[in-house]
Amino acid sequence: GIRVNLISPGFVAGPRIERVIEGQAQALGVTPVQAREGLLSASPMGRLTEPQDVAACAVFLASPGAASITGEDLNVSAGVVMY
């Protein structure tokens, strides 16, 4: 059978989010450190999602261990998205 699942990453650490943080800092008139702290405060885990966190989920969903999982949206967001 065909399985279809979705991985929804949150704020992933890397150059792209750093550019977003810099833009937010300029827009808000704060330092990049303050903008980063504001972003991290939205995360119950207090951190950004790491690329390897997303990759590990993809590997799991492609593995035999996920054979009964389909139609799911897996949020990998350090707790930013919860329901």
C-alpha positions as CSV (number, residue, x, y, z in Angstrom):
1,G,0.0,0.0,0.0
2,I,0.9,3.6,-0.4
3,R,1.4,5.7,2.7
4,V,1.3,9.4,2.7
5,N,2.6,11.5,5.6
6,L,3.7,15.0,6.1
7,I,6.5,16.5,8.2
8,S,5.9,20.1,9.2
9,P,9.1,21.6,10.6
10,G,9.1,24.6,12.8
11,F,11.9,27.2,12.9
12,V,14.9,25.2,11.7
13,A,18.4,26.3,12.7
14,G,20.5,27.5,9.8
15,P,21.3,30.4,7.6
16,R,17.7,31.0,6.5
17,I,16.3,31.5,10.0
18,E,19.3,33.7,10.9
19,R,18.3,36.0,8.0
20,V,14.8,36.0,9.4
21,I,16.0,36.9,12.8
22,E,18.2,39.7,11.5
23,G,15.2,41.1,9.6
24,Q,13.0,40.9,12.6
25,A,15.6,42.7,14.7
26,Q,15.7,45.5,12.2
27,A,11.9,45.7,11.9
28,L,11.5,45.7,15.7
29,G,14.4,48.0,16.5
30,V,16.1,45.4,18.7
31,T,19.4,43.5,18.5
32,P,19.6,40.2,16.7
33,V,20.2,38.5,20.1
34,Q,17.0,40.1,21.5
35,A,15.1,39.0,18.3
36,R,16.4,35.4,18.7
37,E,15.4,35.4,22.4
38,G,11.9,36.4,21.4
39,L,11.7,33.7,18.8
40,L,13.0,31.1,21.3
41,S,10.4,32.2,23.9
42,A,7.7,30.9,21.6
43,S,9.1,27.4,21.9
44,P,8.3,25.4,25.1
45,M,11.6,23.6,24.6
46,G,13.4,27.0,24.3
47,R,15.3,26.0,21.1
48,L,15.2,25.9,17.4
49,T,14.5,22.7,15.5
50,E,17.7,21.2,14.2
51,P,17.9,19.8,10.6
52,Q,18.8,16.4,12.0
53,D,15.5,16.4,14.0
54,V,13.6,16.7,10.7
55,A,15.8,14.1,9.0
56,A,15.3,11.6,11.8
57,C,11.5,11.9,11.4
58,A,11.8,11.3,7.7
59,V,13.9,8.2,8.2
60,F,11.5,6.9,10.8
61,L,8.4,7.5,8.5
62,A,10.2,5.6,5.7
63,S,11.1,2.7,8.0
64,P,9.2,-0.5,8.7
65,G,8.5,0.8,12.2
66,A,6.1,3.3,10.6
67,A,4.3,0.7,8.4
68,S,0.9,1.4,10.0
69,I,1.3,5.2,9.9
70,T,-0.5,7.0,7.1
71,G,-2.3,10.3,6.7
72,E,-0.4,12.0,9.5
73,D,1.1,15.4,9.9
74,L,4.1,15.2,12.2
75,N,5.0,18.6,13.6
76,V,8.7,18.9,14.4
77,S,8.8,22.3,16.0
78,A,10.3,22.0,19.5
79,G,6.7,22.4,20.8
80,V,5.8,25.6,18.9
81,V,2.9,23.7,17.3
82,M,0.9,21.5,19.6
83,Y,-2.7,20.2,19.4
